[in-house]
Amino acid sequence: MKAIVFDHIGAPGDVLYLADIPLRDIKDNEVLVRMVASSVIPGDFLFMQNMYPEPKKPVFPKQISGNHGSGIIEKTGKHVKIEPGSFVFFTYYNSWAEYAIVPAERLIALPKDYPPLKASQLVNLITAWDLIDCSGVKKGQWLVLTAGYSTVSLLAAQFARRLGIKVISVVRRQQENHDYNAASADAIINLSALTGPLTGELRRITSNAGINGVIDNVGGPALVEMIKSAVYGSKIIINGNMSLEKFALHNNDILFNGIEIRPYVYRYLLDPPKEADKAFLDKIISMSAEPDFTVKIGGTHKLDDYKNAVSGTLYEAEKGKHVFVFDHDLVEK
């Protein structure tokens, strides 16, 4: 089978190449998945650079890239209950390939009519929902999303709207003719167009009520102003580090405002889904399957077009996610 692989640690542009890989037999607890669509996300690049904790480490030579994907089960081991032909998503290894062998416990079953491109982004849908839940923001309150054009922020804004949460989307620059974010955010702050402090703009938008939580994908000095604009007891959820700038806070900015700052790591990065997660997952799948729930796709690619898939993810993330597509007929239905 064809797969995108790497033989040593490094940046994706330096280490990836297309190869033919033999497909081993599956074990009793595994399934063979014929891939339909596999996402390309920044976390995949962290894996290539050996930045994840144990046991999520590359094994050489010819480590297959990709950590997330959707596909159709072709074959199952004798201890596996899920049926061949089932449509599934998984977070594991080796998803940038025509086939993947996956432990059955890693699978998330999807409806057969669930849109394949959305299926490739289930990692981001789960992340977006979790981030809102972790923020503790309630119906009628104000939530700030940074990197407003990023996929996770756009998805979180849509979930928030359905939960009655008011959203302020913060962007580095506002894109012309970009109605997608405006449809889900109650207000957009364009940092490049601000003529005064961010704290003042946040007070204006919230009518001096203040913000009730922040989901931050960027960092940098702007985050300090958001923290200072947060009401007592607010939570600041750190999900990314797009800015290289550092920021400084005094203990009193946290202590006397009851601010909680905590990180978020994708819940299935290391651990498989639990049986108790089924209702939670069914809710996300059902809500995101609605026709007006949009997942922004920046481009679809065959495996041999991996350089453009990587480049688009690194340098044009605001245009949407890039996806390896293996079954174009199914995706285009």
C-alpha positions in Angstrom: 0.0 0.0 0.0 1.1 3.6 -0.5 1.8 5.7 2.6 3.5 8.9 3.7 6.4 8.0 5.9 9.5 9.4 7.7 12.7 7.8 8.9 14.0 10.4 11.4 12.9 13.2 13.6 12.4 16.6 11.9 10.1 19.2 10.3 7.5 17.7 7.9 9.0 19.4 4.9 12.4 17.8 5.6 11.5 14.2 6.5 8.3 13.1 4.7 8.2 11.0 1.6 5.8 8.6 -0.3 6.6 4.9 0.0 5.1 1.5 -0.7 4.6 -0.3 2.6 3.7 -4.0 3.2 0.5 -4.6 5.0 0.8 -7.0 7.9 -1.9 -9.4 9.2 -4.3 -8.0 11.8 -4.3 -9.4 15.4 -7.3 -10.7 17.2 -8.2 -7.3 18.8 -7.6 -5.2 15.6 -9.4 -4.1 12.5 -8.2 -3.3 9.0 -9.6 0.1 7.9 -9.7 1.2 4.3 -9.1 4.9 4.6 -11.6 7.3 3.3 -10.3 10.7 4.6 -7.5 11.6 6.9 -7.0 15.1 8.4 -3.7 17.0 8.4 -3.4 19.0 11.6 -0.5 20.7 13.5 -0.4 17.9 16.0 0.7 15.5 13.3 3.8 17.6 12.9 4.5 17.4 16.7 4.6 13.6 16.3 7.2 13.9 13.6 9.3 16.0 15.9 9.0 13.6 18.8 7.2 16.1 21.0 4.5 13.8 22.3 4.9 11.9 25.6 5.2 8.1 25.8 3.9 5.9 24.3 3.1 8.2 21.4 6.5 8.0 19.8 7.6 7.3 16.2 9.2 3.9 15.4 11.7 3.8 12.6 12.3 3.0 9.8 9.3 4.1 7.7 7.0 5.4 10.4 3.7 6.1 8.8 2.5 9.7 9.4 -0.9 10.8 10.5 -2.8 10.4 13.8 -6.4 10.7 12.9 -8.7 9.5 10.1 -11.9 8.0 9.0 -12.6 4.9 6.9 -14.5 1.7 6.4 -13.7 -1.5 8.2 -12.5 -4.2 5.7 -11.6 -7.0 8.1 -11.9 -7.7 11.9 -10.0 -9.8 14.3 -11.8 -12.7 16.0 -12.3 -10.8 19.3 -13.8 -7.7 17.6 -17.5 -7.1 17.8 -17.9 -4.2 15.3 -18.9 -5.4 11.8 -17.0 -5.1 8.5 -18.5 -2.3 6.4 -18.9 0.0 9.4 -17.8 3.6 9.0 -15.4 4.7 11.8 -13.1 7.4 13.0 -10.0 6.8 15.0 -7.1 8.6 16.8 -4.1 6.3 16.8 -1.3 6.0 14.2 -0.6 5.5 10.5 -3.6 7.3 9.1 -1.8 8.9 6.1 -2.0 5.6 4.2 -4.4 3.6 2.0 -5.1 1.2 4.9 -4.6 1.4 8.7 -4.6 -1.4 11.3 -6.2 -0.1 14.4 -7.1 -1.7 17.8 -10.8 -2.0 18.1 -10.9 0.0 21.3 -9.7 3.1 19.4 -12.7 3.2 17.0 -15.6 5.7 17.1 -18.5 4.4 15.1 -20.1 6.8 12.7 -23.5 6.8 10.9 -22.9 5.5 7.4 -24.3 8.7 5.9 -22.2 11.0 8.1 -20.2 13.4 5.7 -16.7 11.9 5.2 -15.0 15.3 5.3 -16.6 16.1 8.6 -15.6 12.6 9.8 -12.0 13.4 9.1 -12.3 16.4 11.4 -13.9 14.6 14.4 -10.7 15.3 16.4 -11.4 19.0 16.0 -15.1 18.6 16.7 -14.4 16.8 19.9 -11.8 19.4 20.9 -14.1 22.3 20.2 -16.9 20.8 22.3 -14.5 20.0 25.1 -13.0 23.5 25.1 -16.4 25.0 25.6 -17.2 22.6 28.4 -13.9 23.2 30.1 -14.5 27.0 29.9 -17.5 26.8 32.2 -19.3 29.6 30.3 -23.0 29.4 30.5 -26.0 30.4 28.4 -26.2 34.2 28.0 -22.6 34.7 29.1 -19.6 35.9 27.0 -16.9 33.6 25.7 -13.8 34.9 23.9 -12.2 32.7 21.1 -8.8 33.6 19.8 -7.4 32.7 16.4 -11.0 33.2 15.3 -10.5 31.9 11.8 -8.9 28.6 13.0 -10.9 25.5 12.5 -11.2 24.8 16.2 -12.5 28.3 17.0 -14.9 28.2 14.1 -16.3 24.9 15.3 -16.4 26.1 18.9 -18.3 29.2 17.9 -21.0 27.0 16.2 -21.4 24.8 19.2 -21.5 27.9 21.5 -24.3 29.4 19.4 -26.3 26.3 19.7 -25.8 26.4 23.5 -26.9 30.1 23.8 -23.4 31.3 24.6 -22.4 34.7 23.3 -19.1 34.6 21.4 -16.4 37.3 20.8 -14.0 36.1 18.1 -10.5 37.7 18.1 -8.6 37.7 14.8 -5.2 39.2 13.8 -6.8 40.7 10.7 -10.3 40.6 9.4 -10.7 38.8 6.1 -12.8 40.4 3.4 -16.0 38.5 2.4 -15.6 36.1 5.3 -19.2 35.5 6.5 -18.6 32.1 8.0 -17.3 33.4 11.3 -19.7 36.3 11.5 -22.6 33.8 11.3 -21.5 32.2 14.6 -19.8 35.0 16.5 -21.7 37.8 18.1 -18.8 40.2 17.7 -15.4 40.1 15.9 -12.4 42.0 17.2 -9.8 42.7 14.5 -6.5 43.3 16.5 -4.8 45.0 13.5 -7.6 47.7 13.4 -7.8 48.4 17.2 -7.1 52.1 18.0 -7.3 51.6 21.8 -6.7 48.9 24.4 -8.3 45.5 23.9 -9.8 45.8 27.4 -11.8 48.8 26.4 -13.2 47.0 23.3 -14.2 44.0 25.4 -16.0 46.3 27.9 -17.8 48.0 25.0 -19.0 44.8 23.5 -20.1 43.3 26.8 -21.7 46.6 28.0 -19.2 46.6 30.9 -20.3 43.1 32.0 -16.9 41.6 31.3 -16.1 38.3 29.7 -16.8 34.9 31.4 -14.1 32.7 29.8 -11.4 32.5 27.2 -10.4 29.7 24.8 -6.9 30.8 23.7 -5.0 29.3 20.8 -2.4 32.1 20.5 -0.8 33.5 23.7 1.1 36.7 23.7 0.3 40.1 25.3 -3.3 40.2 24.1 -4.1 37.3 26.4 -3.1 39.5 29.4 -5.8 42.0 28.4 -8.4 39.3 28.1 -7.5 37.9 31.5 -7.8 41.4 33.0 -11.3 41.7 31.3 -12.6 38.5 32.8 -15.1 38.4 35.6 -14.3 36.8 39.0 -14.1 33.0 38.7 -13.5 32.9 35.0 -11.5 30.1 33.3 -8.8 30.6 30.7 -8.3 27.5 28.6 -4.9 27.3 26.8 -5.2 25.2 23.6 -2.4 26.5 21.4 0.7 28.7 21.0 0.5 30.5 17.7 2.3 33.5 19.0 6.0 33.5 19.8 5.7 36.4 22.2 5.8 35.9 25.9 3.4 37.7 28.3 3.7 38.8 31.9 1.1 38.7 34.7 1.2 39.7 38.3 -0.1 37.2 40.8 -2.8 39.6 41.8 -4.3 39.5 38.2 -5.1 35.9 39.0 -5.4 35.7 42.8 -7.9 38.5 43.4 -9.9 37.8 40.3 -10.3 34.1 41.1 -8.9 33.3 37.6 -8.2 29.7 36.7 -5.7 29.1 33.9 -5.5 25.5 32.6 -4.3 23.6 29.5 -6.4 21.4 27.3 -5.0 18.3 25.6 -7.2 16.3 23.2 -8.9 13.6 25.3 -8.1 10.7 23.0 -4.5 11.6 22.2 -3.2 8.8 24.5 -6.2 7.0 25.8 -9.0 5.3 23.8 -12.7 6.3 24.1 -14.6 4.8 27.0 -18.0 3.2 27.0 -19.2 6.1 29.2 -18.3 8.5 26.4 -20.9 7.2 24.0 -23.6 9.7 24.8 -21.2 12.5 24.6 -19.9 11.4 21.2 -23.4 10.7 19.9 -24.3 14.3 20.8 -21.4 15.8 18.9 -21.9 13.6 15.9 -25.6 14.4 15.8 -25.1 18.2 16.1 -22.3 18.4 13.6 -24.2 16.3 11.1 -26.7 19.1 10.7 -26.5 20.7 7.2 -25.9 24.2 8.6 -23.0 23.0 10.8 -20.0 23.8 8.6 -16.5 22.4 8.7 -14.2 24.6 6.7 -12.0 22.5 4.3 -9.0 24.3 2.8 -8.1 21.6 0.3 -8.3 17.9 -0.4 -5.3 15.9 -1.6 -4.1 12.5 -2.9 -1.2 11.1 -1.0 1.3 12.1 -3.7 0.2 15.7 -3.2 1.4 15.6 0.5 3.8 18.6 0.1 0.8 20.9 -0.7 -1.2 19.4 2.1 1.6 20.1 4.6 2.3 23.6 3.2 -1.4 24.5 3.3 -1.6 23.4 6.9 1.5 25.3 8.0 1.0 28.6 6.1 -2.7 28.9 5.1 -4.5 27.5 8.2 -7.0 30.3 8.1 -8.4 28.9 4.8 -9.4 25.6 6.4 -8.2 22.1 7.1 -6.4 20.0 4.5 -7.5 16.4 4.1 -6.1 13.4 2.4 -8.9 11.8 0.4 -8.7 8.1 -0.6 -12.2 7.4 -1.8 -13.3 10.4 -3.9 -16.6 8.8 -5.0 -17.7 8.4 -1.4 -16.5 11.9 -0.4 -18.3 13.6 -3.3 -21.7 11.9 -2.7 
